[in-house]
Amino acid sequence: ANIRKVNYVIVFTFISFLIFLTMMSYYFVREVISPIESLIKAAKNIQESRKADFIPNQSRTEIADLVDSFNEMSMQIIESDRKMKKQLDLLEQANTKIKNTQNQLVQSAKLASLGELVAGIAHELNNPIGFIYSNISHLKEYSQTLFKIIEKGADSPEAMKTAQDEDDFEYIKKDLPKLIQSCEEGANRAKNIVLGLRNFSRADQEESKPFNVNSGLDSTLQLLGGELKNRIEVVKEYHEVPMINANANQLKQVFMNIIANASQAITEGGQIRLRTQFLSDRRVVQIEIEDTGTGIDKDSIEKIFDPFYTTKAVGQGTGLGLSISYGIIKSHGGSINVRSEVGLGTTFTIELPVYRE
């Protein structure tokens, strides 16, 4: 009987313990595990959908504080996300306005540069056109003579021979191809100048392409021919360099601004030296534009790339050329530096990364 009583007590105790354990497990799951699982699920939802996920708070333990904190944090995250998106939209709009303004400034600087070079360009155009015009009178005279010889030749070969001797046909035969060739060269020269002006002045819409700095410098010099001729010696120290990835019109504008400034800094006779080389250790193409002009003082050289800063007289410069050039070089992933000494001259050094597929 005592053993049975002991067995009953043991069984009752064991059953009571199981019931207690089951109740504790249920309580633990409902008050701890379930809220934590809800927190994990809600966090994933926020991460994936970027929307607030509110968790009903039924817990009566410290987990309740955690759930409340999560709900508050969720609302704050979504609100911050909304504000950030709004700020990004505003930044994008501002960036678009800045780009448009920059393009307008670049175009204005181009037209200002052309305005300063108009006299030289007009002279450059006047030379080939004047040469063609002077040759036209000779061409007209030769054509009339040839028609006369042909007409006489229609009557008899002897009359043609006589006309040829009288009108110096042999000289015309030698000189006429030369006149035609010189007219052709003059026309090509004028065409190239006009083409260069059109390419330089048009709005930049083309994308970056492989570009050779040597040919870019040469085409820029062609436009500046009138400004440099008979006054400034241009020395080219070109080396074979790889292509760079660039907007051709923009880089030519940089070359135009720097070389034009160099020519204006040379008051009488002087020299502009152009150097190009490939720095293989840094994989960059280096361009140096050196002049023997008046130079730049230390105070001015610190501000030389600032917008609207100019050392020229009022009405002779906008102060945008070098500032825009700086921006163009930076946008191409390159660098531009200047060193100068008053009375000795100035050197601009440009470095641009080589072209990569």
C-alpha positions as CSV (number, residue, x, y, z in Angstrom):
1,A,0.0,0.0,0.0
2,N,2.8,2.4,0.8
3,I,4.5,1.5,-2.5
4,R,1.3,2.2,-4.4
5,K,0.9,5.6,-2.6
6,V,4.5,6.4,-3.5
7,N,3.8,5.4,-7.1
8,Y,0.7,7.6,-7.2
9,V,2.7,10.5,-5.8
10,I,5.4,10.0,-8.4
11,V,2.9,9.7,-11.3
12,F,1.0,12.7,-10.1
13,T,4.2,14.7,-9.7
14,F,5.3,13.7,-13.2
15,I,2.0,14.6,-14.8
16,S,1.9,17.9,-12.9
17,F,5.5,18.6,-14.1
18,L,4.5,17.8,-17.7
19,I,1.5,20.1,-17.4
20,F,3.6,22.9,-15.9
21,L,6.3,22.4,-18.6
22,T,3.6,22.5,-21.4
23,M,2.1,25.7,-19.9
24,M,5.6,27.3,-19.6
25,S,6.5,26.3,-23.2
26,Y,3.2,27.8,-24.5
27,Y,3.9,31.0,-22.5
28,F,7.5,31.2,-23.7
29,V,6.5,30.7,-27.3
30,R,3.6,33.2,-27.1
31,E,5.5,35.8,-25.2
32,V,9.0,35.4,-26.5
33,I,9.5,33.2,-29.6
34,S,6.5,34.4,-31.5
35,P,7.2,38.2,-31.1
36,I,10.8,37.6,-32.1
37,E,9.8,35.7,-35.2
38,S,7.4,38.5,-36.0
39,L,10.2,41.0,-35.6
40,I,12.5,39.0,-38.0
41,K,9.7,38.7,-40.6
42,A,8.8,42.4,-40.4
43,A,12.5,43.4,-40.7
44,K,12.7,41.4,-44.0
45,N,9.5,42.9,-45.3
46,I,10.9,46.4,-44.6
47,Q,14.1,45.5,-46.4
48,E,12.4,44.1,-49.5
49,S,9.3,46.4,-49.8
50,R,10.6,49.6,-48.2
51,K,7.2,49.9,-46.5
52,A,6.4,50.2,-42.8
53,D,5.4,47.0,-41.1
54,F,3.5,47.4,-37.9
55,I,3.6,44.5,-35.4
56,P,0.6,44.0,-33.0
57,N,2.0,44.1,-29.5
58,Q,0.3,41.4,-27.3
59,S,3.3,40.6,-25.1
60,R,3.4,41.5,-21.5
61,T,7.2,41.0,-21.0
62,E,10.3,43.1,-21.9
63,I,9.7,41.9,-25.5
64,A,6.8,44.3,-25.6
65,D,9.3,47.2,-25.3
66,L,11.3,45.8,-28.1
67,V,8.2,45.4,-30.3
68,D,7.2,49.0,-29.6
69,S,10.8,50.2,-30.4
70,F,10.7,48.3,-33.6
71,N,7.4,49.8,-34.7
72,E,8.7,53.2,-33.9
73,M,11.9,52.5,-35.7
74,S,10.0,51.2,-38.7
75,M,8.0,54.4,-39.1
76,Q,11.2,56.5,-38.7
77,I,13.0,54.4,-41.4
78,I,10.1,54.8,-43.9
79,E,9.8,58.5,-43.1
80,S,13.6,58.9,-43.6
81,D,13.4,57.0,-46.8
82,R,10.6,59.2,-48.1
83,K,12.6,62.3,-47.2
84,M,15.7,60.9,-48.8
85,K,13.9,60.2,-52.0
86,K,12.5,63.7,-52.1
87,Q,16.0,65.1,-51.5
88,L,17.4,62.9,-54.3
89,D,14.7,64.2,-56.7
90,L,15.7,67.7,-55.8
91,L,19.4,67.0,-56.2
92,E,18.7,65.4,-59.6
93,Q,16.8,68.5,-60.7
94,A,19.6,70.7,-59.4
95,N,22.2,68.6,-61.2
96,T,20.3,68.9,-64.5
97,K,20.1,72.7,-64.1
98,I,23.8,72.8,-63.3
99,K,24.6,70.7,-66.4
100,N,22.4,72.9,-68.6
101,T,24.1,76.1,-67.2
102,Q,27.5,74.6,-67.7
103,N,26.7,73.8,-71.3
104,Q,25.5,77.3,-71.8
105,L,28.7,78.7,-70.2
106,V,30.8,76.5,-72.5
107,Q,29.0,77.7,-75.6
108,S,29.3,81.3,-74.5
109,A,33.0,80.9,-73.9
110,K,33.3,79.4,-77.3
111,L,31.6,82.3,-79.0
112,A,33.6,84.7,-76.9
113,S,36.8,83.0,-78.1
114,L,35.7,83.2,-81.7
115,G,34.9,86.9,-81.2
116,E,38.4,87.6,-80.0
117,L,39.9,85.7,-83.0
118,V,37.6,87.1,-85.6
119,A,40.2,89.5,-87.1
120,G,42.8,86.8,-87.4
121,I,40.3,84.3,-88.9
122,A,39.0,87.0,-91.4
123,H,42.6,87.5,-92.4
124,E,43.1,83.7,-92.8
125,L,40.0,83.5,-95.0
126,N,41.0,86.6,-97.0
127,N,44.3,85.2,-98.1
128,P,43.1,82.1,-100.0
129,I,40.0,83.9,-101.3
130,G,42.2,86.8,-102.5
131,F,44.6,84.4,-104.1
132,I,41.8,82.6,-105.9
133,Y,40.3,86.0,-107.1
134,S,43.6,87.2,-108.5
135,N,44.0,83.9,-110.4
136,I,40.6,84.1,-111.9
137,S,41.7,87.0,-114.3
138,H,44.6,84.8,-115.6
139,L,42.3,81.8,-116.0
140,K,39.8,84.0,-117.9
141,E,42.6,85.3,-120.2
142,Y,44.0,81.8,-120.7
143,S,40.5,80.4,-121.5
144,Q,39.9,83.1,-124.1
145,T,43.3,82.4,-125.7
146,L,42.6,78.7,-125.9
147,F,39.2,79.2,-127.4
148,K,40.8,81.5,-130.1
149,I,43.4,78.9,-130.9
150,I,40.8,76.1,-131.1
151,E,38.6,78.3,-133.4
152,K,41.6,79.0,-135.7
153,G,42.5,75.3,-135.6
154,A,39.1,74.5,-137.0
155,D,40.1,76.3,-140.3
156,S,43.5,74.7,-140.8
157,P,46.3,73.1,-138.8
158,E,48.7,75.8,-140.0
159,A,46.5,78.6,-138.6
160,M,46.4,76.8,-135.2
161,K,50.2,76.5,-135.2
162,T,50.6,80.2,-136.0
163,A,48.1,81.1,-133.2
164,Q,49.9,78.9,-130.7
165,D,53.2,80.7,-131.5
166,E,51.6,84.1,-131.3
167,D,49.8,83.6,-128.0
168,D,52.7,81.7,-126.3
169,F,50.7,78.4,-126.0
170,E,53.6,76.5,-124.4
171,Y,53.7,78.9,-121.5
172,I,49.9,78.7,-121.0
173,K,50.2,74.9,-121.1
174,K,52.7,75.0,-118.2
175,D,51.1,77.7,-116.2
176,L,47.5,76.7,-116.4
177,P,47.8,73.5,-114.2
178,K,49.7,75.6,-111.6
179,L,46.9,78.2,-111.5
180,I,44.3,75.5,-111.2
181,Q,46.2,73.7,-108.4
182,S,46.8,77.0,-106.5
183,C,43.1,77.8,-106.7
184,E,42.2,74.3,-105.5
185,E,44.6,74.7,-102.6
186,G,43.1,78.1,-101.7
187,A,39.6,76.7,-101.8
188,N,40.6,73.8,-99.6
189,R,42.2,76.1,-97.2
190,A,39.1,78.3,-97.0
191,K,36.9,75.2,-96.7
192,N,39.0,73.8,-93.8
193,I,38.8,77.1,-91.9
194,V,35.1,77.3,-92.3
195,L,34.7,73.7,-91.3
196,G,36.9,74.2,-88.2
197,L,34.8,77.2,-87.2
198,R,31.6,75.3,-87.6
199,N,32.9,72.3,-85.6
200,F,34.3,74.6,-82.9
201,S,31.2,76.8,-82.5
202,R,28.5,74.2,-82.6
203,A,26.9,72.9,-79.4
204,D,28.6,69.8,-78.0
205,Q,26.3,66.8,-78.4
206,E,28.8,64.1,-79.4
207,E,29.9,61.5,-77.0
208,S,33.5,60.7,-76.0
209,K,35.5,58.9,-78.7
210,P,39.1,57.9,-79.3
211,F,41.0,61.1,-79.9
212,N,44.6,61.9,-80.9
213,V,45.9,65.0,-79.1
214,N,48.6,65.7,-81.8
215,S,46.0,66.1,-84.5
216,G,43.7,68.0,-82.1
217,L,46.5,70.5,-81.5
218,D,47.2,70.9,-85.2
219,S,43.6,71.6,-86.1
220,T,43.5,74.2,-83.3
221,L,46.6,75.9,-84.7
222,Q,44.9,76.0,-88.1
223,L,42.2,78.1,-86.6
224,L,44.7,80.4,-84.8
225,G,46.9,80.8,-87.9
226,G,46.0,84.5,-88.4
227,E,46.7,85.2,-84.7
228,L,50.1,83.6,-84.7
229,K,51.4,84.3,-88.3
230,N,54.5,86.5,-88.7
231,R,54.6,87.2,-85.0
232,I,54.9,84.0,-83.0
233,E,57.0,81.0,-83.8
234,V,55.3,77.7,-83.1
235,V,57.6,74.8,-82.1
236,K,56.1,71.3,-82.1
237,E,57.7,68.6,-80.1
238,Y,55.2,65.8,-80.7
239,H,55.9,62.3,-79.7
240,E,53.9,59.3,-80.7
241,V,51.1,59.0,-78.1
242,P,48.2,56.6,-77.7
243,M,44.6,57.6,-78.2
244,I,42.6,59.1,-75.3
245,N,38.9,58.9,-74.7
246,A,37.5,62.4,-75.1
247,N,35.0,64.8,-76.5
248,A,37.0,66.2,-79.4
249,N,35.3,69.6,-79.5
250,Q,35.7,70.2,-75.8
251,L,39.4,69.4,-75.8
252,K,40.0,71.5,-78.9
253,Q,38.3,74.3,-76.9
254,V,40.8,73.8,-74.1
255,F,43.7,74.0,-76.5
256,M,42.1,77.1,-78.2
257,N,41.7,78.9,-74.8
258,I,45.3,78.2,-73.7
259,I,47.1,78.9,-77.0
260,A,45.0,82.0,-77.6
261,N,45.9,83.3,-74.1
262,A,49.6,82.5,-74.8
263,S,49.6,84.4,-78.0
264,Q,48.0,87.4,-76.3
265,A,50.6,87.3,-73.5
266,I,53.4,87.7,-76.2
267,T,53.3,91.4,-76.9
268,E,55.9,91.4,-79.8
269,G,57.8,88.5,-81.2
270,G,57.9,85.2,-79.2
271,Q,57.6,81.5,-79.2
272,I,54.9,78.9,-78.3
273,R,56.2,75.4,-77.7
274,L,53.9,72.4,-77.8
275,R,55.0,69.1,-76.3
276,T,53.2,65.8,-76.2
277,Q,54.4,62.5,-74.6
278,F,53.2,59.3,-73.2
279,L,53.9,58.6,-69.5
280,S,53.8,54.9,-69.4
281,D,54.2,54.5,-65.6
282,R,50.9,56.4,-65.0
283,R,49.2,55.5,-68.3
284,V,48.6,59.2,-69.2
285,V,49.2,61.4,-72.2
286,Q,50.9,64.7,-71.2
287,I,50.4,67.9,-73.2
288,E,52.6,71.0,-72.4
289,I,51.8,74.4,-73.8
290,E,54.7,76.8,-73.1
291,D,55.0,80.5,-74.1
292,T,57.6,83.2,-73.8
293,G,55.1,85.8,-72.8
294,T,54.8,88.3,-69.9
295,G,54.1,85.6,-67.4
296,I,51.7,85.6,-64.4
297,D,52.3,86.9,-60.9
298,K,51.8,84.7,-57.8
299,D,48.6,86.3,-56.7
300,S,47.0,85.9,-60.1
301,I,48.2,82.3,-60.7
302,E,46.3,81.2,-57.5
303,K,43.0,82.5,-59.0
304,I,43.6,81.7,-62.7
305,F,41.0,78.9,-62.8
306,D,38.4,80.8,-60.8
307,P,35.2,81.7,-62.8
308,F,35.1,85.3,-64.1
309,Y,38.7,86.0,-63.0
310,T,40.7,87.7,-65.8
311,T,43.8,89.8,-66.0
312,K,42.7,91.3,-69.3
313,A,41.2,94.8,-69.7
314,V,37.5,95.3,-69.3
315,G,35.7,94.1,-72.4
316,Q,38.6,92.0,-73.6
317,G,37.9,88.8,-71.7
318,T,35.1,87.0,-69.9
319,G,37.2,85.2,-67.3
320,L,35.5,81.9,-68.2
321,G,37.9,80.4,-70.6
322,L,40.3,78.8,-68.2
323,S,37.6,78.0,-65.6
324,I,35.7,76.0,-68.3
325,S,38.9,74.4,-69.5
326,Y,39.6,73.2,-65.9
327,G,36.1,71.7,-65.7
328,I,36.5,70.0,-69.1
329,I,39.8,68.4,-68.2
330,K,38.4,67.2,-64.8
331,S,35.3,65.7,-66.5
332,H,37.7,63.7,-68.7
333,G,39.5,62.3,-65.6
334,G,42.6,64.4,-66.2
335,S,44.5,67.2,-64.5
336,I,45.7,70.7,-65.5
337,N,48.4,72.7,-63.8
338,V,50.2,75.9,-64.5
339,R,53.6,77.3,-63.6
340,S,54.8,80.8,-64.5
341,E,57.4,83.4,-63.9
342,V,56.9,87.1,-64.6
343,G,58.9,88.2,-67.6
344,L,59.9,84.7,-68.7
345,G,56.6,83.0,-69.7
346,T,54.0,80.4,-68.7
347,T,53.6,76.7,-69.1
348,F,50.3,74.8,-68.9
349,T,50.6,71.0,-68.3
350,I,47.6,68.8,-69.1
351,E,47.5,65.1,-68.3
352,L,44.7,62.8,-69.7
353,P,44.2,59.0,-69.2
354,V,44.8,56.8,-72.3
355,Y,41.8,55.3,-74.1
356,R,40.5,52.0,-72.7
357,E,37.7,49.8,-74.2
